[in-house]
């Protein structure tokens, strides 16, 4: 179903994108620092499971686009590539900015889980990213496009849960790296720039 080279590219890109400091990862680390390791892991689970909604939306959205016409798919490709190039601009523009966090003490682990879940589900940027990221690793010559998207989405969700949980559990260790080391944030944003450019170009050359 998946070519080995394409699948390895997906895994590598996914790992890099997950560990790049963003609102979700910073929120996980903040909860781990403020409310303990368990809170960090619970928050990570909520944020990760919210991606189930985005995976299903990507499956339904791409299936509809493919069934509509080649022209619509081409427009989708160009719009998606433009969005990825916009992320390149944002990453470069804010590469030297410090990461800011808002911490608050709580013992409500269920509340943290739901907050992470809702925070992810209601984030339109995550939805758009899913719709532009996952389709690039699909084998369009196969009849199981929806199944491929579901598998890729599930793998991404599992990887996000594992990596976020590690960061949440060892939040004290990662705190200095992510929140106090400005050079680290700059390097990660440069890495994100390279990845987004590659993904944007790849999306533009994707063929049905």
Helices and strands as residue ranges (DSSP letters): H 4-19, H 23-35, H 37-49, H 51-68, H 70-93, H 109-121, H 124-133, G 134-137, H 145-169, H 171-175, I 176-180, H 182-204
